[in-house]
Amino acid sequence: MLIREVRTIAYLNKQIDDGRLGGRRLLVHLIEAEDLIRSFSWSSRLNGDWKFLLHLHEMGRRHADEWLATNFDRIGRESTVDLYQKYF
């Protein structure tokens, strides 16, 4: 369901960019850590161990801090992800 909604946003932003639709583009930001997640096994998705969850939380915080350091000036000005490229 989320993918469908993101694709709708990408489609509407493209229509606005092409002048076919009035309005303002929706700015979208994406903080992802596929490189980190791929290092875990499938069974880790079922791991509810508190230490493991704290480890994931810390990894997420570090990754978000890095993202903010790189992209903070773009927030509210431009999207930091090309939805059309990523989801189509």
Backbone as a chain_set.jsonl record, in Angstrom:
{"seq": "MLIREVRTIAYLNKQIDDGRLGGRRLLVHLIEAEDLIRSFSWSSRLNGDWKFLLHLHEMGRRHADEWLATNFDRIGRESTVDLYQKYF", "coords": {"N": [[0.816, -1.179, 0.0], [1.946, 1.245, 0.764], [3.855, 1.638, -1.252], [2.217, 2.079, -3.478], [1.061, 4.531, -2.76], [3.329, 6.175, -2.653], [4.102, 6.042, -5.308], [1.935, 7.38, -6.432], [2.35, 9.974, -5.444], [4.784, 10.511, -6.75], [3.895, 10.434, -9.413], [2.03, 12.58, -9.453], [3.743, 14.734, -8.794], [5.345, 14.695, -11.081], [3.455, 15.382, -13.011], [2.94, 18.01, -12.226], [5.496, 19.121, -12.612], [5.643, 18.879, -15.392], [3.793, 20.717, -16.153], [1.149, 20.012, -16.441], [-0.561, 19.927, -14.373], [-1.722, 21.974, -11.802], [-0.38, 23.493, -8.819], [1.688, 22.78, -5.94], [4.749, 20.983, -5.743], [5.151, 18.008, -3.855], [7.395, 17.659, -1.322], [9.725, 15.177, -0.616], [11.47, 13.076, 1.589], [13.914, 10.593, 2.226], [15.241, 8.346, 4.386], [17.208, 5.729, 4.361], [18.524, 2.442, 4.97], [19.513, 0.272, 3.493], [21.907, -1.047, 2.96], [22.805, -1.689, 5.506], [20.708, -3.265, 6.516], [20.636, -5.436, 4.777], [22.767, -6.903, 5.616], [21.884, -8.461, 7.655], [20.411, -11.602, 8.575], [17.473, -13.358, 7.311], [16.11, -14.416, 9.471], [16.524, -12.587, 11.464], [14.458, -10.808, 11.426], [12.564, -11.773, 13.054], [13.634, -11.538, 15.492], [13.283, -10.563, 18.663], [14.854, -9.84, 20.731], [15.979, -7.773, 23.318], [18.548, -6.534, 23.405], [19.321, -6.763, 20.739], [17.367, -5.195, 19.51], [17.992, -2.705, 20.632], [20.495, -2.389, 19.474], [19.773, -2.154, 16.749], [18.333, 0.222, 16.948], [20.341, 2.051, 17.704], [21.989, 1.891, 15.434], [20.236, 2.965, 13.559], [19.908, 5.575, 14.554], [22.53, 6.579, 14.239], [22.757, 6.432, 11.457], [20.696, 8.18, 10.675], [21.676, 10.571, 11.774], [23.951, 10.928, 10.154], [22.67, 11.234, 7.673], [21.218, 13.59, 8.132], [23.341, 15.407, 8.518], [24.316, 15.521, 5.956], [22.104, 16.288, 4.383], [20.58, 18.329, 5.554], [20.256, 21.055, 4.77], [18.648, 20.831, 2.553], [16.143, 20.158, 3.347], [12.777, 21.026, 3.273], [13.182, 22.545, 1.031], [13.846, 21.081, -1.26], [13.27, 17.81, -2.608], [14.859, 14.877, -1.333], [15.014, 12.516, -2.532], [14.543, 10.822, -5.573], [11.594, 9.952, -6.462], [10.358, 8.885, -8.709], [12.421, 7.613, -10.071], [13.175, 5.727, -8.147], [10.884, 4.168, -7.549], [9.604, 3.389, -9.855]], "CA": [[0.0, 0.0, 0.0], [2.825, 2.406, 0.81], [4.465, 1.814, -2.576], [1.198, 2.682, -4.343], [0.926, 5.934, -2.384], [4.548, 6.87, -3.075], [4.013, 6.166, -6.772], [0.96, 8.438, -6.709], [3.05, 11.24, -5.201], [5.74, 10.686, -7.852], [3.125, 10.742, -10.616], [1.493, 13.943, -9.346], [4.87, 15.663, -8.903], [5.737, 14.746, -12.493], [2.431, 16.149, -13.711], [3.194, 19.41, -11.876], [6.732, 19.509, -13.309], [5.359, 18.963, -16.824], [2.817, 21.772, -16.376], [-0.179, 19.433, -16.704], [-1.333, 20.017, -13.145], [-1.316, 23.102, -10.973], [-0.105, 23.177, -7.429], [3.085, 22.692, -5.515], [5.313, 19.633, -5.588], [5.301, 17.49, -2.509], [8.796, 17.347, -1.055], [9.823, 13.884, 0.053], [12.806, 12.713, 2.05], [14.016, 9.175, 2.505], [16.419, 7.863, 5.087], [17.161, 4.271, 4.273], [19.771, 1.785, 5.342], [19.494, -1.047, 2.863], [23.22, -1.679, 3.115], [22.872, -2.256, 6.853], [19.671, -4.282, 6.668], [21.005, -6.621, 3.987], [23.781, -7.683, 6.323], [21.201, -9.34, 8.607], [19.719, -12.767, 8.009], [16.015, -13.278, 7.339], [15.62, -14.756, 10.809], [16.635, -11.422, 12.345], [13.165, -10.125, 11.428], [11.784, -12.339, 14.152], [14.432, -11.394, 16.699], [12.753, -9.551, 19.567], [15.787, -9.677, 21.839], [16.118, -6.353, 23.646], [19.876, -6.049, 22.994], [19.305, -6.636, 19.283], [16.55, -4.023, 19.195], [18.796, -1.524, 20.971], [21.529, -2.297, 18.438], [19.116, -1.587, 15.561], [18.007, 1.618, 17.261], [21.58, 2.823, 17.637], [22.384, 1.956, 14.025], [19.319, 3.904, 12.924], [20.247, 6.93, 15.0], [23.783, 6.982, 13.567], [22.474, 6.632, 10.036], [19.9, 9.406, 10.57], [22.587, 11.7, 12.014], [24.75, 11.105, 8.936], [21.78, 11.755, 6.648], [20.947, 14.997, 8.46], [24.547, 16.196, 8.269], [24.464, 15.659, 4.505], [20.918, 16.791, 3.686], [19.782, 19.264, 6.348], [19.96, 22.277, 4.016], [17.675, 20.54, 1.497], [14.821, 19.947, 3.964], [11.872, 22.149, 3.043], [13.535, 23.226, -0.212], [13.805, 20.125, -2.366], [13.238, 16.408, -2.2], [16.173, 14.234, -1.278], [14.893, 11.239, -3.226], [13.816, 10.85, -6.831], [10.6, 8.882, -6.317], [10.09, 8.252, -9.995], [13.538, 6.696, -10.345], [13.246, 4.668, -7.148], [9.695, 3.322, -7.422], [9.02, 2.987, -11.144]], "C": [[0.87, 1.257, 0.0], [3.439, 2.681, -0.558], [3.476, 2.485, -3.518], [1.049, 4.172, -4.035], [2.143, 6.75, -2.808], [4.548, 7.055, -4.593], [3.014, 7.247, -7.173], [1.59, 9.81, -6.509], [4.027, 11.525, -6.339], [5.016, 11.093, -9.127], [2.604, 12.182, -10.573], [2.605, 14.977, -9.427], [5.325, 15.798, -10.348], [4.734, 15.551, -13.302], [2.604, 17.645, -13.449], [4.426, 19.911, -12.615], [6.493, 19.711, -14.797], [4.323, 20.029, -17.162], [1.412, 21.266, -16.665], [-1.116, 19.564, -15.515], [-0.812, 21.197, -12.356], [-1.036, 22.644, -9.559], [1.383, 23.121, -7.155], [3.501, 21.233, -5.391], [5.333, 19.258, -4.12], [6.758, 17.1, -2.327], [8.861, 16.08, -0.212], [11.282, 13.617, 0.403], [12.801, 11.238, 2.421], [15.345, 8.894, 3.196], [16.311, 6.348, 5.06], [18.535, 3.702, 4.598], [19.796, 0.38, 4.776], [20.816, -1.774, 3.033], [23.364, -2.317, 4.49], [21.905, -3.426, 7.019], [20.047, -5.565, 5.935], [22.057, -7.482, 4.672], [23.166, -8.638, 7.349], [20.521, -10.493, 7.889], [18.207, -12.546, 8.072], [15.481, -13.535, 8.735], [15.697, -13.574, 11.772], [15.319, -10.648, 12.418], [12.271, -10.61, 12.558], [12.488, -12.177, 15.501], [13.892, -10.243, 17.546], [13.64, -9.332, 20.783], [16.064, -8.195, 22.077], [17.467, -5.796, 23.192], [19.945, -5.862, 21.482], [18.501, -5.406, 18.862], [17.284, -2.728, 19.529], [19.906, -1.302, 19.947], [20.942, -1.685, 17.156], [18.805, -0.111, 15.762], [19.245, 2.504, 17.139], [22.069, 2.96, 16.198], [21.52, 2.978, 13.279], [19.618, 5.341, 13.295], [21.511, 7.442, 14.305], [23.532, 7.294, 12.095], [21.672, 7.92, 9.818], [20.772, 10.638, 10.808], [23.449, 11.986, 10.791], [23.906, 11.719, 7.823], [21.506, 13.242, 6.883], [22.158, 15.884, 8.187], [24.719, 16.473, 6.778], [23.319, 16.445, 3.872], [20.131, 17.881, 4.4], [19.367, 20.502, 5.556], [18.92, 22.063, 2.924], [16.261, 20.375, 2.044], [13.982, 21.206, 3.793], [12.136, 22.909, 1.757], [13.414, 22.324, -1.431], [13.753, 18.713, -1.8], [14.646, 15.839, -2.187], [16.13, 12.843, -1.9], [14.121, 11.469, -4.511], [12.844, 9.669, -6.82], [10.353, 8.159, -7.624], [11.182, 7.233, -10.313], [13.518, 5.509, -9.393], [12.072, 3.698, -7.205], [9.009, 2.977, -8.733], [10.022, 2.225, -11.955]], "O": [[0.559, 2.226, -0.692], [3.531, 3.835, -0.976], [3.859, 3.371, -4.282], [0.924, 4.984, -4.952], [2.006, 7.884, -3.268], [4.948, 8.105, -5.097], [3.233, 7.954, -8.157], [1.384, 10.712, -7.321], [4.093, 12.649, -6.836], [5.464, 11.99, -9.841], [2.727, 12.916, -11.554], [2.426, 16.01, -10.072], [5.656, 16.897, -10.794], [5.119, 16.319, -14.183], [2.43, 18.457, -14.358], [4.408, 21.003, -13.183], [7.073, 20.613, -15.402], [4.006, 20.228, -18.335], [0.562, 22.044, -17.099], [-2.32, 19.34, -15.635], [0.397, 21.4, -12.252], [-1.412, 21.541, -9.16], [2.212, 23.382, -8.026], [2.717, 20.373, -4.991], [5.514, 20.112, -3.252], [7.291, 16.3, -3.095], [8.142, 15.937, 0.777], [12.194, 13.893, -0.377], [11.789, 10.707, 2.878], [16.419, 9.167, 2.66], [15.415, 5.768, 5.674], [19.555, 4.386, 4.513], [20.067, -0.585, 5.491], [20.837, -2.989, 3.23], [23.981, -3.374, 4.621], [22.256, -4.454, 7.598], [19.796, -6.662, 6.433], [22.216, -8.657, 4.342], [23.851, -9.526, 7.856], [20.108, -10.367, 6.736], [17.723, -11.669, 8.787], [14.491, -12.925, 9.138], [15.005, -13.563, 12.791], [15.092, -9.908, 13.375], [11.333, -9.923, 12.96], [11.984, -12.631, 16.528], [14.035, -9.078, 17.175], [13.22, -8.707, 21.757], [16.351, -7.454, 21.137], [17.522, -4.693, 22.649], [20.558, -4.91, 21.0], [18.909, -4.666, 17.966], [17.2, -1.757, 18.776], [20.218, -0.164, 19.596], [21.551, -0.8, 16.554], [18.99, 0.703, 14.857], [19.193, 3.578, 16.539], [22.515, 4.034, 15.793], [22.023, 3.755, 12.469], [19.583, 6.228, 12.442], [21.561, 8.582, 13.844], [24.027, 8.286, 11.561], [21.944, 8.667, 8.878], [20.62, 11.644, 10.115], [23.656, 13.145, 10.429], [24.362, 12.615, 7.114], [21.556, 14.048, 5.954], [22.01, 16.995, 7.678], [25.208, 17.533, 6.389], [23.54, 17.194, 2.92], [19.099, 18.317, 3.889], [18.225, 20.946, 5.671], [18.362, 23.036, 2.417], [15.29, 20.443, 1.29], [14.419, 22.308, 4.123], [11.389, 23.828, 1.422], [12.945, 22.741, -2.49], [14.143, 18.467, -0.659], [15.513, 16.275, -2.943], [17.095, 12.084, -1.807], [13.152, 12.228, -4.532], [13.22, 8.537, -7.127], [10.159, 6.943, -7.636], [10.896, 6.126, -10.77], [13.818, 4.389, -9.805], [12.251, 2.511, -6.933], [7.953, 2.344, -8.734], [9.72, 1.802, -13.071]]}, "num_chains": 1, "name": "protein.A"}
